[in-house]
Amino acid sequence: MAEIGEPTQNGYAERLMRTIKEEEVDLSEYRNFAEAYEQIGRFLDEVYTKKRIHSSLGYLTPMEFENQWNDQQKPKKKKQKQPQVVQYRSRNKV
């Protein structure tokens, strides 16, 4: 936890707050607190995690990053070798 007056100790949270302010709050007008709460929640759920790419995640959205990580965690299935069909030619000419 960061000490009071030391925002540099909590960089990830500060960056998130900056993003919310710049990309949602500064561009919107809210009629009341309830509407602000709802719209900021929508922004986090629909934009920040599903549409907005993040450089720290290799320029993927958090959802894409999570899906990629989940896919890597699945045990890989071993390919079963198919028996080879060998055709023999008769040496006897008919």
N, C-alpha and C positions, 0 to 999 in steps of 0.2 A: 504494500500500500504506500502511496506517495505521501510525503510530508506536506503539511499545509504550506501553500505558496511555492511549491516545487513541482510545476506541471511537467517538467522534463523527466521526472521519475515515473511518469505514467503516460508515456508517449502513445501507446496504442489507443487508449481511451480518449486521449486528447485529439488524436487524428480522426477518430470516429465522430466525435462531437463536431469537429470542424466540417467534416463531410456533410453531416446532417444539417448544419447551419447553412452551408453554402449551396447545397443542392436541393434542399427542401424548404427550410424555414424562410430564408431570404427571398425565395421566389414565390412564396404563397402568402395569402391573407386569410387569417382564421377569424371566425366570428366569435369564438369562445374557446375556453380551455378544452372542452370535450372534443370539439372539432380538430383542434391542434393535436391532441392526443391520438385521435383516430387517424389523421392524415400522416403523422410521423410514423405510426405503427404500420400503416400501409406502405409507406416509403421503405421502411426496413424490410418488411416481408416480401414485397413485390419487386422493388428496384434494387436495393442494396445487396440482397442475397441471390437474386435470380437474373438480373440484367447487367449490373455494374461489374466490370472487370476490375481485378485487383492485381497490381504489379507484384505484390508479395506472394501471390498465389500463381505466379507464372502467367499472368494476364488471362486467368480464367475467372469465372464468377464463382462465389463460394459454393453454389450448388454443383457446378461442373467439377470443381476441385474435390468435393466430397464424393461425388459419384465415381470419379477416377480413383480415388483412394479406396473406396469400397470394392471396386473391381479388382484392384491389386491385392486385396486381402483374401479374396476368394481362392480356395485351393484350385490349382490348375489341374484339369483333367488330363490324364495321360492318353495320348492317342493310341488306340488299339491298332496293332498292325493287321492289315488285311492279308489273308493268305494269298500268295502269288499263284496265279494260274499259269502253269507251264504247259505249252503245247509241244508235243513231240512229233516230228515228221518221220514218217516211215522211210527207211533207206531203200526199201524194195520198190522199184518202179513197176507199175502195172501197165 
